[in-house]
Amino acid sequence: MHLEATGADSSPLANTGTLRGSIPAAGTIGSGQSFSGVDWIELQESQPLLRNTGGATLSAWVVLDPRSLGATRGVIEIAVGSSGSRTTISRAALEVDFNGRAACAVRRDDADTVANRAFALALPPADFVHLALRVRYSDGMVDMFANGVPSGVLATTPEVVSGVTSDTDSRNAAIGSNDMGTAAFFVGTLDEVRIENVARSDAWIELSYLSQQTGSSVVQFGPLERR
């Protein structure tokens, strides 16, 4: 989602979001959305987000307002399919914790315990940072990337129950808050939000960071050689 003036989804899934009070702001590519701590973007209910998959990658460009400190703030949160009822317990959530650190909440299935983790990375206020959460449900590994670089040492110990996610649609999902849009409201700016049903490689995440910048060049050509 480019988060221009609307919550339109540019993927084939067409899971267009509904703006719940956020407003346009300067982004990394065109405009993003500014959140004031009471608003969010509601994604369509009962969508196959992270359904029956062994991996996931959630990413976004994030500008953290200092007012976000002191509480956990949702960036992207996707609920599991709780037998048709809405839930605030995430299948995968990219968050910022009360100290301004990149964080996550992950679980594979409704019955699993949620794995909450805060990473050593503290987001600088007022600067865009590209955050990418990678979850390998297949082996239980969870990693965070900032500007294309792993935040700390890559995971070597499983943090979630391994396997694949439940074969159910995500009951609810949101950008800029918890899954239900009832708490954990973000304060700052978000842009270029991505939700992928695959655990991307280190190189893929780095390339995503490099390519999502105005005027960026990830392929360079030298002068023409003549013989």
N, C-alpha and C positions, 0 to 999 in steps of 0.2 A: 504494500500500500504506500503510495507516494505522499499521502496526507496533504494534498494541495487544499483546495477550498472545500473538498468533500472527503468522505471516507471510502471512496471508490476503490475496489479491489481490481488490480490490473492482471491478476492471474486467471486461468481458466475456471477456477472455482467460483469466481464472482461473488465472494463473500463480503459484500459491501457493508461497511459499518455506518451506524447512525451517530452523528455528532450530538453529544449531550452536553453542550456548553463550551467546548473548546473552540478556539478561534485561530485563524491563520497567523503564522509568524514566519520570520526568515528561517529557511531550512538549508540543508546541504545541497540539495538539488531543487531549485524553485523554492516553494514554501513548505513549511511543516505545520504542526499544530501546537499552540500554546495552551497549557493546562494550569489552572489557578488553585488547585487543591479542592475543588468541589465538582469538577466535571470529568468526563471520560468519553470514550468512543465505544459504543455497544456493537459487537459483532452479531451476526444473525445466529439465532438459536438452532440447536440440533444440526450442526455441521460436522462432517467427517474430519475434524482437525485432530491430527495425531492419533488416528484410529488404526488399530491393528498394525502398528509399525514398531520396528526394532530400534528406531532412532529419530531424533528431532533436532532442529536448529532454529532458535529464535533470535532475531537480531533487530537492532534499531539504532539510529543516531540519537543520542541523548544529551540534552543540556540540563544540568541540575541547578535549580534555584536554591539558594541557601535556606529558604523557608521549608524545603523538604526535609531538613535534618530534624531528628527527634522522633521519627516514625517510619515504618516500612512503607514504601511507595511502589505501586505496581506499574510496570512498563508494558509488559504483555502477559496476560494470564488466561490460561485455557483450562476449563474444568473437565473432569472426567464425566462419563455418562452415568449419573447416579439414578438409575431406574426411572428416568423421566423427571426427577425433581432437580431444581436448581441447587447449585452447591458453590461454596467458596473454597473448596479444597481442590488444589490444582493438579492436573495431569502434568503440566509444565508451566512454570511462571518465571519470567525474567523480572527482577525487582532491584530496588535500591534500598538498603537497610537504613536504620535510624542514624548510623554514623556516616551516611553518604557513600557506603561501599556497595559495589556490585554484588548481588545476591540472587538466590534462586530457591524455588520450592518445587519438588519433583516427586511424582509417584507413578507407577505403572498401571495400577488398577484401583478400583474403589476400596478394596479390602486392604491395600498396602498402607504401611506407615509412610507419612510424608517425610522426605529427606530435605531438610532446610540447611542451606549453606551460605555463609557470607565469605566473599573472597577478599584478599588483601588489598585489592584495588580500590582506592578512594577516588571518586570522580571529582575533577576540578570544577568549581562553580563557574558558570557563564561560558564554558567552552564545550563545543560538540565533541563527544566521544562515541565511537562506534563500538557497541557492545554486542557480543554474540554468545549465547548460551548453547552449548552442545551437550545433548543427552544421548548416551548409547544405552538404551534400554536392554539391548541384546546382551551386554555384559555388566550393566549397572554403573558405568563410568559417567561422570559429570564434569565438564570443563567450561571455563569462562575465558573469552578473548576480549581484549581491548585494543582498538585500532589495529586489528589483524594479528596481534601478538598474544600468546597464552598468558593469562594472569596467574603467575606463579608456576609451579611445577605441574605438568599434566597429571591427571588422576591415574593412580595405579591400584587403588582399592575401591571395590564396588560400593556405591552409595545408595542405590535403589535396587529393588528386587529385579533380577535379570529375567529377560524373556521378551515378549512383545506387549504393547498396550492392549487393553480390552477392545474387543470388536464391537464397539458402540460409538455412536456420535458423541461429540463433546456437547454437553447440555447447554453451556453458555460460555462466553469468552468476551474479553474486553481489553482495550488499550488505555493505559493511564489510570487504572484502578484495579481492585480485585475482580474476580470473575463476574460478579453480579453487579458491579457498579455501585456498591454500597459503602465501601471503605478503601483505605490504602490509596487515596487519591494522589496522583503525581502533581508536583509543582515544578514547572519548567517547560521545555520544548522537546517534542519528539518528531522524528522524520524517518522516512524510508523503512517502514516496519515490514519484517519478513517472518513468516511462519512456514517452516518446511518439514515435511514428513520424512526426513532423512538426516542422519548425523553427518554433516559435511566434514571434509578433510581440513587439515590445517591450511593447506595451500588454497583451497576454495574460499575459506573464511578470509584469508589475507587478500585474495583477489577481489572479493566482495567489498572489502574496506577500500581498497585502492580505486576501484572502478566507480564508487558511489560518491565522487567528489567533483564539483564543478571544475572543468578544465583539466581533469586528471588524464593521464596518459599511461596506460599499462603496457602498450606496445610501442616501441620506438624503432625507427628506421634510420640507418646511417646513410651517408651520401651514395649516390649511384656509382657503381664501379664499372669501368669500361676496360675492355681488353683490346 
